[in-house]
Amino acid sequence: MATDTLTTAPNQLRALLEQGGLISMPCCGDALSATLIEQAGFSLTFMSGFAAAAHRLGAPDTGLMSYAEVLDQGRNILEAVSIPVIGDGDTGYGNPLNLQRTLRGFAKAGFAAIMLEDQVAPKRCGHTRGKAVVEREEAFDRIRAAVEARDSGADILILARTDARALLGLNEAIERANHFRELGADLLFVEAPETREELATICRAAGVHLANMLEGGVTPILPPAELEALGYRIAAYPLTLLATAMQAMTEALDALKAGRHPQRLMAFPELRRRLGFEAYDATAADYGPNRATGSKA
């Protein structure tokens, strides 16, 4: 990631938000999916905890990944792309002091923002059963601690998430989100609204809001233009790439098992190009016995 103060990841994200309008944000789980997102021309991505657990562990998003594993996965993603990346910090991996360490670690790694939520640890995917949220004061303490760490020198934006809608109702979720904003959170995310009307109500509350467009979840999938009209600033697509890839892989495996060869394959030259073989080979030609002749300044 760039280190110039004008092109740090947090400043890249700030500049995107200042432009206005809706930012479409496909989410990634590993360096390959992040690379494809950047190649497709998107200006922002998010390291989804769900997708990261699937890619790294082949396991569900139920808090199984440790802080160190998440940060290691994030570093691989950050090294692969130049667009800003938001990182999933879950519940902060412990008490408020643990959370501050998590935030500082994410900032040092180069994340543009960190998402922190009010679920009980170990957390779960926001659109699955079995989740629970902490009491208000504990939720607020998490954001206070995050803001304190940010303001003491960690250059990173804070995306404050609440999962209270499913458990305590929409009003409680909105009140929590608004207090997160008052405490200093940069972005807000009310998880799992169930209707278009709830999406609209959430966005009428003050703050910069993210809409989570999870196919098969409890929230209706709205077109980007409609989300923008409601006032949302970021539309996240957390599982679109993962679900597409898993469907394609299972179809390919079914074909092989049945004695057929899969038909929907990326051409080998295109695969090589997207993975960087051409750029690698061009650079490698400058070294060793096959390098171009002639002197260099």
C-alpha positions as CSV (number, residue, x, y, z in Angstrom):
1,M,0.0,0.0,0.0
2,A,1.2,3.6,-0.6
3,T,2.6,5.4,2.3
4,D,2.4,9.0,1.0
5,T,0.0,10.9,3.3
6,L,-2.1,11.9,0.3
7,T,-2.6,8.3,-0.9
8,T,-2.9,6.3,2.3
9,A,-5.8,3.9,2.3
10,P,-7.8,5.9,4.9
11,N,-7.4,9.1,2.8
12,Q,-8.4,7.2,-0.4
13,L,-11.6,6.1,1.4
14,R,-12.2,9.6,2.7
15,A,-11.8,11.0,-0.9
16,L,-14.3,8.4,-2.2
17,L,-16.9,9.4,0.4
18,E,-16.4,13.1,-0.3
19,Q,-17.3,12.5,-4.0
20,G,-20.9,11.7,-3.0
21,G,-23.1,9.0,-4.5
22,L,-23.1,5.3,-3.8
23,I,-20.0,3.2,-3.8
24,S,-20.6,-0.4,-4.9
25,M,-18.3,-2.6,-2.8
26,P,-17.9,-6.3,-3.8
27,C,-16.3,-8.1,-0.8
28,C,-13.3,-10.4,-0.9
29,G,-12.0,-13.3,1.3
30,D,-8.5,-13.7,-0.1
31,A,-5.9,-12.0,-2.3
32,L,-7.3,-13.6,-5.5
33,S,-10.8,-12.3,-5.1
34,A,-9.5,-8.9,-4.1
35,T,-7.3,-8.8,-7.2
36,L,-10.3,-9.6,-9.4
37,I,-12.3,-6.9,-7.8
38,E,-9.6,-4.3,-8.5
39,Q,-9.2,-5.6,-12.1
40,A,-12.9,-5.1,-12.6
41,G,-12.5,-1.4,-11.9
42,F,-14.1,-1.2,-8.4
43,S,-12.7,1.5,-6.1
44,L,-13.2,-0.2,-2.8
45,T,-13.4,-3.7,-1.2
46,F,-14.1,-5.2,2.1
47,M,-12.4,-8.3,3.7
48,S,-15.5,-10.2,4.7
49,G,-15.1,-12.3,7.8
50,F,-17.5,-14.8,6.3
51,A,-15.5,-15.1,3.1
52,A,-12.2,-15.1,4.9
53,A,-13.2,-18.0,7.1
54,A,-14.4,-19.9,4.1
55,H,-11.2,-19.3,2.1
56,R,-8.8,-19.8,4.9
57,L,-10.5,-22.5,7.1
58,G,-13.2,-23.9,4.9
59,A,-15.4,-23.2,7.9
60,P,-18.4,-21.1,8.9
61,D,-18.3,-17.5,10.1
62,T,-18.8,-18.3,13.8
63,G,-15.8,-16.6,15.3
64,L,-13.3,-19.5,14.6
65,M,-10.6,-17.3,13.2
66,S,-8.2,-15.7,15.6
67,Y,-7.0,-12.1,15.5
68,A,-3.6,-13.2,14.1
69,E,-5.2,-15.3,11.4
70,V,-7.5,-12.4,10.3
71,L,-4.6,-10.0,10.3
72,D,-2.5,-12.4,8.3
73,Q,-5.3,-12.9,5.8
74,G,-5.7,-9.1,5.6
75,R,-2.0,-8.5,4.9
76,N,-2.1,-10.9,2.0
77,I,-5.1,-9.0,0.5
78,L,-3.5,-5.6,1.1
79,E,-0.3,-6.6,-0.6
80,A,-2.2,-7.7,-3.7
81,V,-4.2,-4.5,-4.4
82,S,-3.9,-0.8,-4.4
83,I,-7.5,0.1,-3.8
84,P,-8.6,0.8,-0.2
85,V,-9.8,-2.2,1.9
86,I,-12.1,-2.2,4.9
87,G,-11.3,-5.0,7.4
88,D,-13.7,-7.0,9.5
89,G,-12.6,-6.6,13.1
90,D,-15.5,-8.6,14.5
91,T,-16.0,-7.7,18.2
92,G,-12.4,-6.6,18.7
93,Y,-11.1,-9.9,20.0
94,G,-11.5,-9.2,23.7
95,N,-12.1,-6.3,26.1
96,P,-11.7,-2.6,25.1
97,L,-7.9,-2.8,25.4
98,N,-7.8,-5.9,23.1
99,L,-10.0,-3.9,20.7
100,Q,-7.6,-1.0,20.7
101,R,-4.7,-3.4,19.9
102,T,-6.9,-4.8,17.1
103,L,-7.6,-1.4,15.7
104,R,-3.9,-0.4,15.8
105,G,-2.9,-3.6,14.1
106,F,-5.4,-3.1,11.3
107,A,-4.2,0.5,10.9
108,K,-0.5,-0.6,10.8
109,A,-1.3,-3.3,8.2
110,G,-2.8,-0.7,5.9
111,F,-6.6,-1.1,6.1
112,A,-8.7,2.0,5.2
113,A,-11.3,1.2,7.9
114,I,-12.1,-1.4,10.5
115,M,-15.6,-2.7,11.2
116,L,-16.5,-3.3,14.8
117,E,-19.7,-4.7,16.1
118,D,-21.9,-5.2,19.1
119,Q,-22.4,-8.9,19.0
120,V,-21.5,-11.2,21.9
121,A,-18.2,-13.1,21.2
122,P,-17.8,-15.4,19.5
123,K,-19.8,-13.6,16.8
124,R,-21.8,-15.1,14.0
125,C,-22.8,-14.1,10.5
126,G,-25.5,-11.4,10.9
127,H,-28.0,-13.3,8.7
128,T,-27.8,-16.6,10.6
129,R,-29.4,-17.8,13.8
130,G,-27.8,-17.9,17.2
131,K,-26.3,-14.4,17.4
132,A,-26.7,-12.2,20.5
133,V,-25.7,-8.6,21.2
134,V,-24.1,-7.1,24.3
135,E,-25.7,-4.5,26.5
136,R,-25.7,-0.9,25.4
137,E,-22.9,0.3,27.6
138,E,-20.6,-2.5,26.5
139,A,-21.3,-1.7,22.9
140,F,-20.6,2.0,23.5
141,D,-17.4,1.2,25.4
142,R,-16.2,-0.7,22.3
143,I,-16.7,2.4,20.1
144,R,-15.2,4.7,22.8
145,A,-12.1,2.6,22.9
146,A,-11.8,2.5,19.1
147,V,-12.2,6.2,18.8
148,E,-9.6,6.8,21.5
149,A,-7.1,4.6,19.7
150,R,-7.8,6.2,16.4
151,D,-7.5,9.7,17.8
152,S,-4.3,8.9,19.5
153,G,-2.5,8.2,16.2
154,A,-4.0,5.2,14.4
155,D,-4.9,6.5,11.0
156,I,-8.0,4.4,10.2
157,L,-11.7,5.0,9.8
158,I,-14.2,3.2,12.1
159,L,-17.2,1.4,10.7
160,A,-19.6,0.8,13.7
161,R,-22.0,-2.0,13.2
162,T,-25.0,-3.0,15.3
163,D,-26.9,-6.4,15.1
164,A,-29.6,-5.2,17.5
165,R,-32.3,-5.1,14.8
166,A,-32.9,-8.9,14.9
167,L,-32.9,-9.2,18.7
168,L,-34.1,-5.8,20.2
169,G,-36.0,-4.2,17.3
170,L,-35.3,-1.5,14.7
171,N,-35.6,1.5,17.1
172,E,-32.9,0.1,19.4
173,A,-30.6,-0.5,16.5
174,I,-31.0,3.0,15.2
175,E,-30.4,4.5,18.6
176,R,-27.3,2.5,19.0
177,A,-26.0,3.5,15.6
178,N,-26.7,7.2,16.3
179,H,-24.9,7.0,19.6
180,F,-21.9,5.3,17.8
181,R,-21.9,8.4,15.5
182,E,-22.0,10.7,18.5
183,L,-19.0,8.9,20.0
184,G,-17.0,9.5,16.8
185,A,-17.6,6.5,14.5
186,D,-17.0,7.5,10.8
187,L,-19.4,5.1,9.2
188,L,-22.6,3.3,10.4
189,F,-24.0,-0.1,9.6
190,V,-27.3,-1.4,10.9
191,E,-27.3,-5.1,10.0
192,A,-30.2,-7.2,8.8
193,P,-33.1,-4.8,8.2
194,E,-36.0,-6.9,6.8
195,T,-37.9,-4.5,4.4
196,R,-37.3,-1.6,2.0
197,E,-39.1,0.6,4.5
198,E,-36.7,-0.4,7.2
199,L,-33.8,0.4,4.9
200,A,-35.2,3.8,4.2
201,T,-35.9,4.5,7.9
202,I,-32.3,3.6,8.9
203,C,-30.9,5.9,6.3
204,R,-33.0,8.8,7.4
205,A,-31.0,8.7,10.7
206,A,-27.9,10.9,10.7
207,G,-24.6,9.4,9.6
208,V,-22.9,7.7,6.6
209,H,-24.6,4.3,6.2
210,L,-23.6,1.0,4.6
211,A,-26.2,-1.3,3.1
212,N,-25.5,-5.0,3.2
213,M,-26.7,-6.8,0.1
214,L,-26.4,-10.5,1.1
215,E,-28.2,-12.8,-1.4
216,G,-30.5,-15.2,0.5
217,G,-30.3,-13.1,3.7
218,V,-33.2,-11.3,5.4
219,T,-32.5,-7.9,3.8
220,P,-34.1,-7.3,0.3
221,I,-31.6,-6.8,-2.5
222,L,-32.2,-3.3,-4.0
223,P,-30.7,-1.9,-7.2
224,P,-27.8,0.5,-6.6
225,A,-29.8,3.4,-8.0
226,E,-32.5,2.8,-5.4
227,L,-30.0,2.5,-2.5
228,E,-28.4,5.8,-3.6
229,A,-31.8,7.5,-3.8
230,L,-32.4,6.3,-0.2
231,G,-29.2,8.0,0.8
232,Y,-26.8,5.0,1.3
233,R,-23.2,5.7,0.6
234,I,-21.8,2.1,0.4
235,A,-23.5,-1.0,-0.9
236,A,-21.6,-4.1,0.3
237,Y,-21.9,-7.4,-1.6
238,P,-20.4,-9.7,1.0
239,L,-20.9,-13.2,-0.5
240,T,-21.6,-12.5,-4.2
241,L,-18.1,-13.7,-5.3
242,L,-17.9,-16.5,-2.8
243,A,-21.3,-17.9,-3.7
244,T,-20.6,-17.6,-7.5
245,A,-17.2,-19.3,-7.1
246,M,-18.5,-22.1,-4.9
247,Q,-21.4,-22.8,-7.4
248,A,-19.0,-22.9,-10.3
249,M,-16.6,-25.2,-8.5
250,T,-19.3,-27.6,-7.4
251,E,-20.7,-27.7,-10.9
252,A,-17.3,-28.4,-12.3
253,L,-16.7,-31.2,-9.8
254,D,-20.1,-32.7,-10.6
255,A,-19.2,-32.8,-14.3
256,L,-15.8,-34.4,-13.6
257,K,-17.5,-37.0,-11.3
258,A,-19.9,-37.8,-14.1
259,G,-17.1,-38.3,-16.6
260,R,-17.7,-35.0,-18.4
261,H,-15.2,-32.1,-18.7
262,P,-16.5,-28.7,-17.3
263,Q,-17.3,-26.2,-20.1
264,R,-17.4,-22.9,-18.2
265,L,-13.6,-22.3,-17.9
266,M,-11.6,-19.1,-18.1
267,A,-9.2,-19.5,-21.1
268,F,-5.7,-20.3,-19.9
269,P,-4.1,-17.2,-21.5
270,E,-6.6,-15.0,-19.7
271,L,-6.1,-16.9,-16.4
272,R,-2.3,-16.4,-16.8
273,R,-2.7,-12.7,-17.5
274,R,-5.0,-12.0,-14.6
275,L,-2.6,-13.8,-12.2
276,G,0.3,-11.7,-13.5
277,F,2.4,-14.2,-15.4
278,E,3.0,-11.8,-18.3
279,A,4.2,-9.0,-16.0
280,Y,6.3,-11.5,-14.1
281,D,7.9,-12.9,-17.3
282,A,8.6,-9.4,-18.6
283,T,10.4,-8.4,-15.5
284,A,12.2,-11.7,-15.2
285,A,13.6,-11.1,-18.7
286,D,15.7,-8.2,-17.4
287,Y,17.7,-10.7,-15.3
288,G,19.8,-13.7,-15.9
289,P,21.1,-15.2,-19.2
290,N,18.0,-14.2,-21.2
291,R,18.0,-10.5,-20.3
292,A,18.0,-8.0,-23.1
293,T,21.4,-6.8,-24.3
294,G,22.6,-3.3,-23.9
295,S,23.7,-1.0,-21.1
296,K,21.3,0.6,-18.6
297,A,21.8,4.0,-17.0
